Amino acid sequence: MDAKQALADRNLLRQAAHDTNHLAALVRRYRAPLFSFVYRFVGDPETAEDIVQETFLRCLRHKHQYPAIEQVSTWLYTIAGNLAKTELRRRKRWHWVPIGPMPEEEERVSCYEPVDSDPLPGEYTDARKVHSSVARAIDELPAEFREAVELRDLNGLSYEEIAKIIDCPVGTVKSRVNRGRLRLQKRLRSLADEFLGELMPAAA
């Protein structure tokens, strides 16, 4: 993250301890990227919005900590990520409740089952097809790779910031980002062949 933005974030947060209008400025700055980050985990816009709101509510409840916070973005992503993971654990517990659903009910509660959303011919532009394919490929990454790739490549955070957010060594973060990128490359190879084939070197 740019040093000037980090400094501006710290100044806003420290002033927010006395004036909530400054916290509102941080909300406007981080609401969209936090929503995108959380949505990739929970897959539901309403739940993602609730988690983002709870993230900022927790910020407000812990304003006594503001003076000690150096990396505001790291703090916010850590809170949001922890809330998203709690939501996923809660869902897993629901899935293991032995309620014995009928087959038709199983289809309704299987919220992780992918839905065939292939567009009709001519319905979307090539750009939209690419975006949809990339987003789906990221969603299908294992959770630890997806989190690292999103924070690094979609949100532009440094490896050091990501290490603090997911509470692991920087080397582990780099490994997860690299392994996630490799999986994406394999997953999207056919897409690249289709849309960017003329830009790619001939196979050896």
N, C-alpha and C positions, 0 to 999 in steps of 0.2 A: 504494500500500500504506500502511496505517496506520503512523504514525511509531512508536507504541509497540510494534507487532509487529516492525518493522524493528530497533528497539533490542533487543528481546528475542532476536531471531534472532542478532544480533551477539554478544550476551553468551553465548548458548548455544554459538556456534561457537568463541569464544575460550576458553571453559572446556573445550570438547571437545578442545583441543590437549593437555590434561593428564588428561582423564577422558572416555573414550568413551561413558559413559552420557549425556552431554549431546548427543553426536552422535546417539545413538539417539532422543532427544527430537525433534531436527530431522527425522530419518527419519520418525517418526510424523506430524509436521506436514506434510511435503511429499510423502510417498510417493504419496498418492492424486491430488493435482493434477498431479504430474509424470507419473504413469501415464496419466492422461487426455490430457495434452498430447502425450505420445509416441505413444500409441495412435492418435491421429488421423493421424499421419504413416505409421506402419508397418502399421496395420490388422491386427495380429496380437497377441493378448494375451500370449503367451509371449515374443515378441520384445520387446514393450514392457516387460514385467517385467524381462527381462534387462538392458535399457538403463537402467532406473531403478536396478537393483542396481549396475550398473557406474558410474553417476553417483555414488552414495554411496561406492563403493570408491575412486573417484578423489579424492573429497573427503578420504577417510582418508589416501590416499597423499600428499596435498599439504597436510597439516595445518600445515606450516611457513608457509603463506600465510595462515592464519586471521587473524592480527592485522591484516593489511592490507585485509581484505575488509569493505567498508562495507555493500553490499547483498547479503545472503546469497541472497535469492530470485533476484536477477538472475544471480548466479554459478551457482546450481543449474540454472536454466532454460537458461543458455548451454551448460553441459556436456551436459545432456540433449538439447538441440536439435542440437548438433554431432554427438553420437553417432547421433541419429535420421537426420540428413542423410547421415552416412557409410554407414549401413545402406541407405538408398535408393540411393545411388551404387553400392554393391556389387550391389544387385539389378539395376540398369540394366546393369552389366557382364555379369551372368549372362544377361540377356535378349539380349545381342548376340553371345553365343558361338555360332558357326555349327555347331550339332550336328545340324541338319536333322531336327527331330522330325516324326513322322507327324502327320496332322491330329488324330487323337484325343489325341495327346500334347500338342499345342498348347493344347487346352482345359484340360488338367490344369495346365500351367505358367502360364496366363494369370491370375495372381493379382490383377490389377487390374481384371479384368472384373466389372462389378456383377452381383450375384445377385438374381434376382427373389424378394423375400421378402415380397410382399404378403400380409397376413393373410387368413385365411378370414373370411367374414361373422360378426361377433359374437365373433371370437377376442380382439380387443384393445379396450380402451376408447378413447374419443376422445383422451384425454390421451396414451396411448401412441402413437397414430397421429401426433399432433402432434410428440411427442418424436422419433420415428423419422424423420419427414420433415425436421425441422430438422437432426438429426444427419447425415442423408444429404446435405442441401444444403451443410452446412459441409464435409463430406468431399470434395465435388465442386468446391470452390473451387480455383483455382490455388494452388500451394504457398505462394507469398509472401503472398497474401491470407489464406489459411487460418491461417498461423502468426500473423500480426498480429491477426486477429480473435479467435483463441483466447486469445492472451495478454492482450488487452485486455478482451474481453467475457466470456470464460469463466473466466479466472484473475484478472481484476481488477488487472492490473499497469498502472502509469502509462506514458505515452508515452515518458518518459525511460528507464525501466527496459527497455522493449521495444527502444528504440534501441540500448541496450548489448548486449542479448541477440543481436539479429540484425545488429549492427554496421552501422548505417546512420543517417543524420540523422533527427531527430525529425520533420521535415516529411515525409520519405518514409514513416515509420511512420503518421502521420496519414492520408496519402494512401492507403496500402494498407488501413488499417482502413475508411476511408470507401468506397473502391471495393469492398471485400469486402462491406460492409453493403449497398451498392446492389445487388450481384449477388444477395445473399441475399433482399432485398426482392422482386426480380423473380421469383426462383425460387420463393418462398413465397407469392406473391400469390394463387394459386388456393387455397392452404391457408387463408389468411386469409379469403378470400371464403366458404369452406365453413364454417369454425368460428366466425369472428368477424364475419360479414357484418353482423349487426345493430348492431355497434359502430362500423362504418366509415361515414364520410360518403358520401352518394350521389355517384356519378361525375358530373363536370361535363358 
